[in-house]
Amino acid sequence: MPNLLIVGPPGAGKGTQAARIAEALGVPAVSTGDIFRQNIKDRTELGERVSAILDAGEYVPDSLTNELIDDRLAQADAEQGYLLDGYPRTAGQVEFLDGVNLRRGEQLDAVIRLVAETDEVVRRLLARAQEQGRSDDTEEVIRHRLEVYERETAPLIAIFAERGLVVEVDGIGAVDDVTERILAGLAERGIAA
């Protein structure tokens, strides 16, 4: 079973595609955003801490996120592979994940990079905010999150590209079409559903 990441700007469709690809490959989709939102909904101590950070459009600190990921990847359903959505987002998180995989005797098999134009992403996120009533999706916060992504996360693509792991996919279009493009890109690397 493969160990995969899916990356791209907020609103590029990572969550939707992660769930579809994980199901097709028989691995769990692990979304830090979902973990954080569940804790916020449940009003846990973690949820309270994370809520203030996310409402400001900032990233949750590496130490907190790393702890969550280490715990999640140690669970039984992730023993034979995983698809991470929303992690890693910083060079420090990449190093931490490398350490987790080393302990597991594994490595990353591919990094799915969804590419989407900024104005399309803003439009998508504003529509989602209206549909779901998400407090973290105002236009100002969305644009700030995109700036943070470009500054802190986009450089990670260079790290993964050096390792020959990046599978670049156009994230715009019908959901089924994007899924097919991702599966075709993975199949070219020997990762088949």
MARMARSE-919677 format. One record per residue: residue number from 1; residue in three letters; z, y negated, x negated of N, C-alpha, C, O in turn. Coordinates in Angstrom, 2 decimals, decimal comma. Layout:
// residues N
 seq type     n_w     n_v     n_u    ca_w    ca_v    ca_u     c_w     c_v     c_u     o_w     o_v     o_u
 NUM  ALA       Z       Y       X       Z       Y       X       Z       Y       X       Z       Y       X
...
***
This chain:
// residues 193
 seq type     n_w     n_v     n_u    ca_w    ca_v    ca_u     c_w     c_v     c_u     o_w     o_v     o_u
   1  MET    0,00    1,18   -0,84    0,00    0,00    0,00    0,00   -1,24   -0,89    0,64   -1,26   -1,94
   2  PRO   -0,71   -2,27   -0,47   -0,83   -3,45   -1,33    0,33   -4,43   -1,19    1,03   -4,47   -0,17
   3  ASN    0,50   -5,21   -2,24    1,40   -6,36   -2,23    0,50   -7,59   -2,24   -0,24   -7,82   -3,20
   4  LEU    0,57   -8,37   -1,18   -0,35   -9,49   -1,00    0,38  -10,79   -0,70    1,52  -10,79   -0,22
   5  LEU   -0,29  -11,89   -0,99    0,15  -13,21   -0,56   -0,99  -13,81    0,25   -2,15  -13,49    0,02
   6  ILE   -0,63  -14,68    1,19   -1,63  -15,50    1,86   -1,19  -16,93    1,67   -0,05  -17,28    1,98
   7  VAL   -2,09  -17,78    1,17   -1,77  -19,16    0,88   -2,82  -20,07    1,49   -3,93  -19,64    1,82
   8  GLY   -2,45  -21,31    1,63   -3,34  -22,33    2,18   -2,50  -23,45    2,74   -1,28  -23,31    2,88
   9  PRO   -3,13  -24,55    3,05   -2,36  -25,68    3,56   -1,73  -25,37    4,90   -2,19  -24,47    5,61
  10  PRO   -0,67  -26,09    5,26   -0,09  -25,91    6,59   -1,19  -26,08    7,64   -2,00  -27,00    7,55
  11  GLY   -1,22  -25,21    8,63   -2,21  -25,30    9,70   -3,51  -24,60    9,42   -4,43  -24,66   10,24
  12  ALA   -3,63  -23,92    8,27   -4,88  -23,23    7,93   -5,02  -21,89    8,64   -6,06  -21,25    8,54
  13  GLY   -3,98  -21,47    9,36   -4,06  -20,20   10,08   -3,39  -19,04    9,37   -3,65  -17,88    9,69
  14  LYS   -2,52  -19,34    8,41   -1,88  -18,28    7,63   -1,08  -17,31    8,49   -1,21  -16,10    8,33
  15  GLY   -0,27  -17,83    9,40    0,57  -16,97   10,23   -0,24  -16,02   11,09    0,06  -14,83   11,16
  16  THR   -1,24  -16,55   11,74   -2,11  -15,74   12,60   -2,79  -14,65   11,77   -2,78  -13,48   12,15
  17  GLN   -3,38  -15,04   10,65   -4,11  -14,08    9,83   -3,17  -13,10    9,13   -3,51  -11,93    8,96
  18  ALA   -1,99  -13,56    8,72   -1,04  -12,66    8,07   -0,67  -11,51    8,99   -0,65  -10,36    8,56
  19  ALA   -0,39  -11,81   10,25   -0,02  -10,77   11,21   -1,15   -9,76   11,39   -0,91   -8,56   11,44
  20  ARG   -2,38  -10,25   11,49   -3,54   -9,38   11,70   -3,82   -8,51   10,47   -4,07   -7,31   10,60
  21  ILE   -3,78   -9,12    9,30   -4,08   -8,39    8,07   -2,98   -7,38    7,77   -3,26   -6,25    7,37
  22  ALA   -1,73   -7,77    7,95   -0,61   -6,85    7,71   -0,71   -5,64    8,62   -0,50   -4,51    8,18
  23  GLU   -1,03   -5,87    9,89   -1,18   -4,74   10,81   -2,32   -3,83   10,38   -2,19   -2,61   10,39
  24  ALA   -3,44   -4,42   10,00   -4,60   -3,63    9,58   -4,29   -2,78    8,35   -4,81   -1,67    8,22
  25  LEU   -3,44   -3,31    7,45   -3,14   -2,61    6,20   -1,85   -1,79    6,26   -1,55   -1,04    5,33
  26  GLY   -1,09   -1,92    7,34    0,14   -1,14    7,48    1,30   -1,61    6,64    2,13   -0,81    6,21
  27  VAL    1,36   -2,92    6,39    2,48   -3,51    5,64    3,11   -4,60    6,50    2,45   -5,13    7,39
  28  PRO    4,37   -4,95    6,25    4,98   -6,03    7,03    4,47   -7,40    6,58    4,27   -7,64    5,39
  29  ALA    4,29   -8,28    7,55    4,02   -9,69    7,26    5,38  -10,36    7,15    6,17  -10,32    8,10
  30  VAL    5,65  -10,96    6,03    6,94  -11,60    5,79    6,69  -13,11    5,70    6,11  -13,60    4,73
  31  SER    7,14  -13,83    6,72    6,94  -15,27    6,80    8,26  -15,99    6,60    9,20  -15,83    7,38
  32  THR    8,33  -16,78    5,54    9,55  -17,56    5,34    9,74  -18,54    6,49   10,87  -18,78    6,91
  33  GLY    8,66  -19,10    7,01    8,77  -20,02    8,13    9,40  -19,36    9,34   10,25  -19,95   10,00
  34  ASP    8,97  -18,12    9,65    9,55  -17,39   10,78   11,03  -17,10   10,55   11,84  -17,22   11,47
  35  ILE   11,39  -16,72    9,33   12,79  -16,44    9,00   13,61  -17,71    9,21   14,69  -17,68    9,80
  36  PHE   13,09  -18,84    8,71   13,81  -20,10    8,85   13,93  -20,50   10,32   15,01  -20,87   10,77
  37  ARG   12,82  -20,42   11,08   12,85  -20,82   12,50   13,82  -19,97   13,31   14,50  -20,49   14,20
  38  GLN   13,88  -18,66   13,00   14,81  -17,79   13,73   16,26  -18,21   13,45   17,09  -18,22   14,36
  39  ASN   16,54  -18,55   12,20   17,89  -19,00   11,86   18,22  -20,34   12,52   19,35  -20,57   12,93
  40  ILE   17,23  -21,22   12,63   17,44  -22,49   13,32   17,71  -22,23   14,79   18,64  -22,80   15,37
  41  LYS   16,91  -21,36   15,40   17,09  -21,03   16,82   18,46  -20,42   17,08   19,11  -20,73   18,07
  42  ASP   18,89  -19,54   16,16   20,18  -18,87   16,30   21,35  -19,76   15,88   22,51  -19,36   16,00
  43  ARG   21,05  -20,97   15,40   22,07  -21,93   14,96   23,01  -21,37   13,90   24,22  -21,61   13,92
  44  THR   22,43  -20,61   12,97   23,24  -20,08   11,87   23,51  -21,20   10,86   22,93  -22,28   10,95
  45  GLU   24,39  -20,92    9,92   24,66  -21,90    8,86   23,37  -22,20    8,10   23,07  -23,35    7,82
  46  LEU   22,63  -21,14    7,78   21,35  -21,32    7,09   20,42  -22,18    7,95   19,76  -23,08    7,45
  47  GLY   20,37  -21,89    9,24   19,51  -22,64   10,15   19,81  -24,12   10,16   18,90  -24,94   10,18
  48  GLU   21,09  -24,47   10,15   21,48  -25,89   10,13   21,02  -26,56    8,85   20,52  -27,69    8,88
  49  ARG   21,18  -25,88    7,72   20,76  -26,44    6,43   19,25  -26,61    6,38   18,74  -27,64    5,94
  50  VAL   18,54  -25,58    6,84   17,09  -25,58    6,78   16,50  -26,62    7,74   15,51  -27,27    7,41
  51  SER   17,09  -26,78    8,91   16,58  -27,69    9,92   16,46  -29,12    9,39   15,43  -29,78    9,59
  52  ALA   17,48  -29,59    8,73   17,46  -30,95    8,19   16,36  -31,12    7,14   15,71  -32,16    7,08
  53  ILE   16,17  -30,10    6,33   15,15  -30,15    5,28   13,75  -30,16    5,90   12,91  -30,98    5,54
  54  LEU   13,51  -29,24    6,85   12,18  -29,13    7,47   11,85  -30,36    8,31   10,71  -30,81    8,32
  55  ASP   12,83  -30,91    9,00   12,59  -32,10    9,82   12,14  -33,28    8,96   11,44  -34,17    9,45
  56  ALA   12,54  -33,29    7,70   12,12  -34,34    6,78   10,78  -34,02    6,13   10,25  -34,83    5,36
  57  GLY   10,21  -32,84    6,45    8,92  -32,46    5,90    8,98  -31,96    4,47    7,96  -31,91    3,79
  58  GLU   10,16  -31,60    4,01   10,34  -31,13    2,64   10,39  -29,60    2,60   10,50  -28,94    3,64
  59  TYR   10,29  -29,05    1,39   10,43  -27,62    1,20   11,89  -27,24    1,06   12,69  -28,01    0,53
  60  VAL   12,23  -26,06    1,52   13,57  -25,52    1,33   13,72  -25,21   -0,17   12,77  -24,73   -0,79
  61  PRO   14,89  -25,48   -0,77   15,07  -25,25   -2,22   14,76  -23,80   -2,63   15,01  -22,86   -1,88
  62  ASP   14,22  -23,66   -3,83   13,85  -22,34   -4,34   14,98  -21,34   -4,27   14,78  -20,20   -3,86
  63  SER   16,18  -21,75   -4,66   17,29  -20,80   -4,72   17,55  -20,16   -3,37   17,78  -18,95   -3,29
  64  LEU   17,50  -20,94   -2,32   17,73  -20,44   -0,97   16,58  -19,53   -0,51   16,80  -18,46    0,05
  65  THR   15,37  -19,98   -0,75   14,20  -19,20   -0,36   14,11  -17,90   -1,15   13,81  -16,85   -0,58
  66  ASN   14,37  -17,95   -2,45   14,33  -16,75   -3,28   15,32  -15,70   -2,79   15,00  -14,51   -2,74
  67  GLU   16,50  -16,15   -2,42   17,53  -15,23   -1,93   17,04  -14,51   -0,67   17,21  -13,29   -0,54
  68  LEU   16,44  -15,25    0,24   15,91  -14,65    1,46   14,81  -13,63    1,18   14,79  -12,55    1,76
  69  ILE   13,90  -13,99    0,27   12,78  -13,10   -0,05   13,26  -11,84   -0,74   12,80  -10,74   -0,41
  70  ASP   14,17  -11,97   -1,68   14,70  -10,81   -2,39   15,33   -9,83   -1,38   15,09   -8,62   -1,45
  71  ASP   16,11  -10,36   -0,47   16,74   -9,53    0,56   15,69   -8,88    1,45   15,78   -7,69    1,75
  72  ARG   14,70   -9,65    1,88   13,69   -9,13    2,82   12,83   -8,04    2,17   12,52   -7,04    2,82
  73  LEU   12,44   -8,21    0,92   11,59   -7,22    0,26   12,36   -5,95   -0,11   11,75   -4,93   -0,43
  74  ALA   13,69   -6,02   -0,06   14,51   -4,83   -0,32   14,65   -3,97    0,93   15,17   -2,85    0,85
  75  GLN   14,21   -4,46    2,09   14,32   -3,69    3,32   13,28   -2,57    3,35   12,22   -2,66    2,73
  76  ALA   13,60   -1,51    4,08   12,81   -0,27    4,06   11,35   -0,48    4,40   10,49    0,14    3,77
  77  ASP   11,02   -1,33    5,36    9,62   -1,46    5,76    8,75   -2,12    4,70    7,53   -2,03    4,77
  78  ALA    9,37   -2,79    3,71    8,61   -3,46    2,66    8,56   -2,66    1,37    7,98   -3,11    0,38
  79  GLU    9,16   -1,47    1,37    9,20   -0,67    0,14    7,82   -0,27   -0,35    7,60   -0,11   -1,55
  80  GLN    6,87   -0,10    0,58    5,54    0,37    0,21    4,49   -0,72    0,23    3,29   -0,42    0,19
  81  GLY    4,90   -1,97    0,29    3,94   -3,07    0,28    4,36   -4,17    1,24    5,23   -3,97    2,09
  82  TYR    3,73   -5,33    1,10    4,07   -6,48    1,92    2,93   -7,48    1,88    2,05   -7,43    1,03
  83  LEU    2,98   -8,40    2,83    2,11   -9,57    2,83    3,00  -10,78    3,04    3,56  -10,96    4,12
  84  LEU    3,13  -11,61    2,01    3,99  -12,78    2,09    3,19  -13,98    2,59    2,09  -14,26    2,13
  85  ASP    3,78  -14,70    3,55    3,19  -15,89    4,14    4,17  -17,04    3,96    5,28  -17,01    4,50
  86  GLY    3,77  -18,05    3,19    4,64  -19,20    2,97    5,52  -19,08    1,74    6,42  -19,90    1,53
  87  TYR    5,26  -18,10    0,94    6,03  -17,88   -0,29    5,13  -17,12   -1,25    4,43  -16,20   -0,82
  88  PRO    5,12  -17,46   -2,52    5,83  -18,55   -3,19    5,11  -19,89   -3,01    3,90  -19,93   -2,78
  89  ARG    5,88  -20,96   -3,11    5,32  -22,30   -2,99    5,51  -23,15   -4,24    5,00  -24,26   -4,32
  90  THR    6,23  -22,62   -5,21    6,45  -23,36   -6,46    6,31  -22,38   -7,63    6,35  -21,17   -7,44
  91  ALA    6,14  -22,93   -8,83    6,02  -22,08  -10,02    7,30  -21,26  -10,22    7,24  -20,11  -10,65
  92  GLY    8,45  -21,86   -9,90    9,72  -21,13  -10,02    9,76  -19,93   -9,08   10,29  -18,88   -9,44
  93  GLN    9,22  -20,09   -7,88    9,18  -18,97   -6,94    8,20  -17,89   -7,41    8,45  -16,71   -7,19
  94  VAL    7,10  -18,28   -8,06    6,18  -17,29   -8,62    6,91  -16,45   -9,66    6,80  -15,22   -9,66
  95  GLU    7,66  -17,11  -10,54    8,42  -16,39  -11,57    9,43  -15,44  -10,93    9,58  -14,30  -11,37
  96  PHE   10,12  -15,92   -9,90   11,11  -15,09   -9,23   10,44  -13,86   -8,61   10,93  -12,74   -8,75
  97  LEU    9,31  -14,06   -7,92    8,59  -12,95   -7,31    8,09  -11,97   -8,37    8,13  -10,75   -8,16
  98  ASP    7,63  -12,48   -9,50    7,24  -11,59  -10,60    8,40  -10,70  -11,00    8,22   -9,50  -11,24
  99  GLY    9,60  -11,27  -11,07   10,80  -10,49  -11,41   11,12   -9,43  -10,36   11,47   -8,30  -10,70
 100  VAL   11,01   -9,81   -9,08   11,24   -8,85   -7,99   10,26   -7,70   -8,09   10,64   -6,54   -7,98
 101  ASN    8,98   -8,02   -8,31    7,96   -6,98   -8,41    8,18   -6,11   -9,65    7,96   -4,90   -9,60
 102  LEU    8,62   -6,70  -10,74    8,91   -5,93  -11,95   10,01   -4,91  -11,68    9,90   -3,76  -12,09
 103  ARG   11,07   -5,34  -10,99   12,15   -4,42  -10,61   11,62   -3,29   -9,73   12,10   -2,16   -9,81
 104  ARG   10,65   -3,60   -8,89   10,07   -2,61   -7,99    9,04   -1,72   -8,71    8,58   -0,73   -8,15
 105  GLY    8,68   -2,08   -9,94    7,64   -1,35  -10,66    6,27   -1,61  -10,09    5,39   -0,75  -10,12
 106  GLU    6,07   -2,81   -9,56    4,82   -3,17   -8,89    4,34   -4,53   -9,37    4,96   -5,17  -10,22
 107  GLN    3,22   -4,94   -8,81    2,68   -6,26   -9,08    1,91   -6,73   -7,85    1,70   -5,96   -6,92
 108  LEU    1,50   -7,98   -7,85    0,65   -8,48   -6,78   -0,73   -7,86   -6,91   -1,25   -7,69   -8,01
 109  ASP   -1,32   -7,54   -5,77   -2,66   -6,97   -5,77   -3,74   -8,00   -5,46   -4,86   -7,90   -5,96
 110  ALA   -3,42   -8,99   -4,63   -4,38  -10,04   -4,30   -3,65  -11,21   -3,65   -2,57  -11,06   -3,07
 111  VAL   -4,28  -12,38   -3,76   -3,80  -13,60   -3,12   -4,94  -14,11   -2,24   -5,98  -14,53   -2,74
 112  ILE   -4,72  -14,06   -0,93   -5,71  -14,54    0,03   -5,53  -16,05    0,13   -4,45  -16,54    0,49
 113  ARG   -6,58  -16,78   -0,20   -6,50  -18,25   -0,13   -7,37  -18,74    1,03   -8,59  -18,66    0,98
 114  LEU   -6,72  -19,23    2,07   -7,44  -19,82    3,19   -7,75  -21,27    2,87   -6,86  -22,04    2,49
 115  VAL   -8,99  -21,64    3,01   -9,44  -22,99    2,72   -9,74  -23,68    4,05  -10,45  -23,13    4,89
 116  ALA   -9,20  -24,90    4,23   -9,43  -25,66    5,45   -9,42  -27,15    5,14   -8,61  -27,61    4,32
 117  GLU  -10,30  -27,90    5,77  -10,43  -29,34    5,57   -9,23  -30,07    6,18   -8,75  -29,69    7,25
 118  THR   -8,76  -31,12    5,51   -7,53  -31,82    5,90   -7,54  -32,31    7,35   -6,58  -32,07    8,08
 119  ASP   -8,60  -32,99    7,77   -8,60  -33,53    9,14   -8,56  -32,42   10,18   -7,95  -32,59   11,24
 120  GLU   -9,19  -31,28    9,88   -9,14  -30,13   10,80   -7,71  -29,58   10,88   -7,25  -29,22   11,96
 121  VAL   -7,03  -29,53    9,75   -5,66  -29,05    9,71   -4,74  -29,98   10,51   -3,90  -29,51   11,29
 122  VAL   -4,90  -31,28   10,34   -4,07  -32,24   11,08   -4,32  -32,06   12,58   -3,37  -32,04   13,36
 123  ARG   -5,58  -31,93   12,98   -5,92  -31,75   14,39   -5,26  -30,49   14,94   -4,67  -30,51   16,02
 124  ARG   -5,35  -29,39   14,20   -4,75  -28,12   14,62   -3,24  -28,25   14,80   -2,67  -27,80   15,80
 125  LEU   -2,60  -28,88   13,83   -1,14  -28,97   13,87   -0,65  -29,90   14,97    0,39  -29,65   15,58
 126  LEU   -1,38  -30,96   15,22   -0,99  -31,84   16,33   -1,13  -31,12   17,66   -0,29  -31,27   18,55
 127  ALA   -2,20  -30,33   17,81   -2,38  -29,55   19,04   -1,26  -28,52   19,19   -0,72  -28,34   20,28
 128  ARG   -0,91  -27,86   18,10    0,18  -26,88   18,14    1,51  -27,53   18,49    2,31  -26,97   19,24
 129  ALA    1,74  -28,72   17,95    2,98  -29,43   18,24    3,11  -29,70   19,74    4,19  -29,54   20,30
 130  GLN    2,02  -30,09   20,37    2,06  -30,34   21,82    2,30  -29,05   22,59    3,09  -29,03   23,53
 131  GLU    1,61  -27,98   22,19    1,74  -26,71   22,89    3,13  -26,10   22,75    3,68  -25,56   23,71
 132  GLN    3,71  -26,20   21,56    4,95  -25,51   21,26    6,17  -26,42   21,21    7,29  -25,94   21,08
 133  GLY    5,96  -27,72   21,30    7,08  -28,65   21,23    7,81  -28,60   19,90    9,03  -28,71   19,85
 134  ARG    7,05  -28,44   18,82    7,66  -28,33   17,48    8,02  -29,70   16,93    7,15  -30,56   16,77
 135  SER    9,30  -29,90   16,65    9,77  -31,20   16,20    9,29  -31,55   14,79    9,29  -32,72   14,41
 136  ASP    8,87  -30,54   14,01    8,45  -30,81   12,62    6,97  -31,14   12,51    6,46  -31,24   11,40
 137  ASP    6,26  -31,31   13,63    4,83  -31,52   13,57    4,37  -32,87   14,14    3,51  -32,91   15,02
 138  THR    4,93  -33,97   13,65    4,37  -35,29   13,95    3,26  -35,55   12,94    3,24  -34,92   11,88
 139  GLU    2,34  -36,48   13,24    1,23  -36,72   12,31    1,75  -37,18   10,94    1,24  -36,75    9,91
 140  GLU    2,76  -38,05   10,93    3,31  -38,53    9,66    3,88  -37,37    8,84    3,62  -37,27    7,64
 141  VAL    4,64  -36,50    9,48    5,23  -35,36    8,78    4,14  -34,38    8,34    4,22  -33,83    7,24
 142  ILE    3,14  -34,16    9,18    2,03  -33,26    8,82    1,34  -33,76    7,56    1,12  -33,00    6,61
 143  ARG    0,99  -35,04    7,54    0,30  -35,58    6,37    1,18  -35,52    5,12    0,70  -35,26    4,02
 144  HIS    2,48  -35,75    5,30    3,41  -35,63    4,17    3,45  -34,18    3,68    3,43  -33,94    2,47
 145  ARG    3,50  -33,22    4,61    3,51  -31,80    4,22    2,24  -31,43    3,46    2,30  -30,65    2,50
 146  LEU    1,11  -31,99    3,87   -0,15  -31,71    3,16   -0,11  -32,30    1,75   -0,62  -31,69    0,81
 147  GLU    0,48  -33,49    1,61    0,63  -34,08    0,28    1,55  -33,23   -0,59    1,25  -32,98   -1,76
 148  VAL    2,66  -32,78   -0,03    3,59  -31,91   -0,76    2,87  -30,61   -1,17    3,03  -30,14   -2,29
 149  TYR    2,10  -30,04   -0,25    1,34  -28,82   -0,55    0,42  -29,06   -1,75    0,41  -28,28   -2,70
 150  GLU   -0,35  -30,14   -1,69   -1,29  -30,42   -2,79   -0,55  -30,60   -4,11   -0,99  -30,09   -5,14
 151  ARG    0,56  -31,30   -4,07    1,30  -31,60   -5,29    1,99  -30,36   -5,86    1,94  -30,12   -7,07
 152  GLU    2,64  -29,57   -4,99    3,50  -28,50   -5,49    2,91  -27,10   -5,38    3,18  -26,24   -6,22
 153  THR    2,11  -26,85   -4,37    1,65  -25,49   -4,13    0,25  -25,24   -4,64    0,00  -24,19   -5,24
 154  ALA   -0,66  -26,16   -4,43   -2,04  -25,94   -4,86   -2,14  -25,56   -6,34   -2,99  -24,73   -6,68
 155  PRO   -1,32  -26,13   -7,24   -1,41  -25,71   -8,65   -1,13  -24,22   -8,87   -1,53  -23,66   -9,89
 156  LEU   -0,43  -23,58   -7,94   -0,17  -22,15   -8,09   -1,46  -21,33   -8,03   -1,54  -20,24   -8,60
 157  ILE   -2,45  -21,88   -7,34   -3,74  -21,19   -7,26   -4,28  -20,94   -8,67   -4,88  -19,90   -8,93
 158  ALA   -4,08  -21,90   -9,57   -4,54  -21,74  -10,95   -3,84  -20,56  -11,63   -4,47  -19,81  -12,37
 159  ILE   -2,55  -20,39  -11,36   -1,81  -19,27  -11,94   -2,40  -17,95  -11,45   -2,66  -17,04  -12,25
 160  PHE   -2,62  -17,86  -10,14   -3,15  -16,62   -9,57   -4,61  -16,39   -9,97   -5,04  -15,25  -10,15
 161  ALA   -5,37  -17,47  -10,10   -6,77  -17,35  -10,53   -6,85  -16,81  -11,95   -7,71  -15,99  -12,27
 162  GLU   -5,93  -17,27  -12,83   -5,89  -16,76  -14,21   -5,67  -15,25  -14,22   -6,17  -14,55  -15,10
 163  ARG   -4,91  -14,77  -13,25   -4,62  -13,34  -13,15   -5,74  -12,59  -12,42   -5,69  -11,36  -12,30
 164  GLY   -6,74  -13,31  -11,95   -7,85  -12,69  -11,24   -7,49  -12,16   -9,87   -8,07  -11,18   -9,41
 165  LEU   -6,55  -12,81   -9,20   -6,04  -12,29   -7,93   -6,57  -12,99   -6,68   -6,40  -12,48   -5,58
 166  VAL   -7,21  -14,15   -6,84   -7,55  -14,98   -5,68   -8,78  -14,47   -4,94   -9,84  -14,25   -5,52
 167  VAL   -8,60  -14,31   -3,63   -9,70  -14,00   -2,71   -9,81  -15,23   -1,80   -9,00  -15,41   -0,89
 168  GLU  -10,82  -16,07   -2,06  -10,97  -17,31   -1,32  -11,76  -17,08   -0,04  -12,82  -16,46   -0,05
 169  VAL  -11,20  -17,58    1,09  -11,79  -17,35    2,40  -11,80  -18,66    3,18  -10,82  -19,40    3,19
 170  ASP  -12,93  -18,93    3,85  -13,03  -20,08    4,75  -12,13  -19,82    5,94  -12,35  -18,86    6,68
 171  GLY  -11,12  -20,67    6,14  -10,16  -20,48    7,22  -10,57  -21,13    8,53   -9,81  -21,07    9,50
 172  ILE  -11,74  -21,73    8,59  -12,21  -22,40    9,80  -13,17  -21,46   10,54  -14,03  -20,82    9,94
 173  GLY  -12,99  -21,41   11,86  -13,86  -20,58   12,69  -13,03  -19,73   13,63  -11,81  -19,86   13,70
 174  ALA  -13,72  -18,87   14,35  -13,04  -17,98   15,29  -12,07  -17,08   14,53  -12,34  -16,66   13,41
 175  VAL  -10,92  -16,80   15,16   -9,88  -15,99   14,52  -10,44  -14,66   14,04  -10,17  -14,24   12,91
 176  ASP  -11,21  -13,97   14,89  -11,78  -12,68   14,50  -12,71  -12,80   13,30  -12,72  -11,92   12,44
 177  ASP  -13,49  -13,88   13,24  -14,40  -14,09   12,12  -13,63  -14,28   10,81  -14,01  -13,73    9,78
 178  VAL  -12,56  -15,05   10,87  -11,75  -15,28    9,66  -11,12  -13,96    9,22  -11,10  -13,66    8,02
 179  THR  -10,60  -13,18   10,17  -10,01  -11,87    9,84  -11,04  -10,99    9,15  -10,74  -10,35    8,14
 180  GLU  -12,25  -10,94    9,70  -13,31  -10,13    9,09  -13,63  -10,59    7,68  -13,83   -9,77    6,79
 181  ARG  -13,67  -11,92    7,47  -13,94  -12,43    6,11  -12,84  -12,01    5,14  -13,13  -11,65    4,00
 182  ILE  -11,59  -12,07    5,60  -10,47  -11,67    4,73  -10,56  -10,19    4,39  -10,46   -9,81    3,22
 183  LEU  -10,76   -9,35    5,40  -10,82   -7,90    5,16  -11,99   -7,55    4,25  -11,88   -6,66    3,40
 184  ALA  -13,12   -8,24    4,41  -14,27   -8,00    3,53  -13,95   -8,40    2,09  -14,30   -7,69    1,15
 185  GLY  -13,28   -9,54    1,92  -12,90   -9,98    0,58  -11,92   -9,03   -0,09  -12,02   -8,77   -1,29
 186  LEU  -10,96   -8,49    0,70  -10,02   -7,52    0,15  -10,73   -6,21   -0,20  -10,44   -5,60   -1,22
 187  ALA  -11,64   -5,80    0,66  -12,37   -4,53    0,43  -13,16   -4,61   -0,88  -13,28   -3,62   -1,60
 188  GLU  -13,70   -5,79   -1,19  -14,43   -5,97   -2,45  -13,51   -5,75   -3,65  -13,98   -5,45   -4,75
 189  ARG  -12,20   -5,90   -3,45  -11,22   -5,68   -4,52  -10,60   -4,30   -4,44   -9,66   -4,00   -5,18
 190  GLY  -11,13   -3,45   -3,55  -10,61   -2,09   -3,44   -9,40   -1,95   -2,53   -8,73   -0,92   -2,54
 191  ILE   -9,12   -2,98   -1,73   -8,02   -2,94   -0,79   -8,62   -2,82    0,60   -9,15   -3,79    1,15
 192  ALA   -8,53   -1,62    1,18   -9,19   -1,39    2,46   -8,18   -1,03    3,54   -7,14   -0,43    3,29
 193  ALA   -8,54   -1,41    4,75   -7,70   -1,11    5,91   -7,86    0,35    6,31   -7,24    0,80    7,27
***
